[in-house]
């Protein structure tokens, strides 16, 4: 059973701070890693993807991957109240697979 | 483009009834995915199609669930008979070959409540 684990939160951070969201996965063969943002009552939207070890930055977002530790994280710099949402970690196992396994998400609350 | 379109947006039905959820993918997208989201289990992939052909249905919970894609612009997910534990939000998503995950877009979802 392939598992993706996230702390459910809620994670509360003050406006302007760095929010750090973490995710671990069980399948060592996992190849591709994604972060989705889901506002309450809305559908998920892809915000970051990462495929190799290290950091990937996109604006205020940085995804970090450590395959040896089976760990992926998302950092949000200069957090804004509009970042308040649930963040879903998703993993694809194996090349050529389209089977996405999602974590249950971490609810982030940015306090003005 | 209007994005992925799902109907109905809300459905309330009684146990034992047949439920049909509908999805129109983004024009030109050749992958279509059906997901289910609950508080207990999170977001789960049920089935996906490529060029209207079902590729992987290993996430379909049981025989009560069936999905079809008769053409490139329409897909259905049917539950017959429905049970209270089927209550969830059902999302349809579509994407393009080669950049499947980078271009995956979700529809607004159908909120299903089975009484």
Interface residues (C-beta under 8 A of the other chain):
Chain A: X32 X34 X42 X43 X44 X45 X46 X49 X88 X92 X98 X99 X100 X101 X102 X103 X104 X105
Chain B: X31 X41 X42 X43 X44 X45 X48 X55 X56 X58 X59 X91 X100 X101 X102 X104 X105 X106 X107 X108 X109
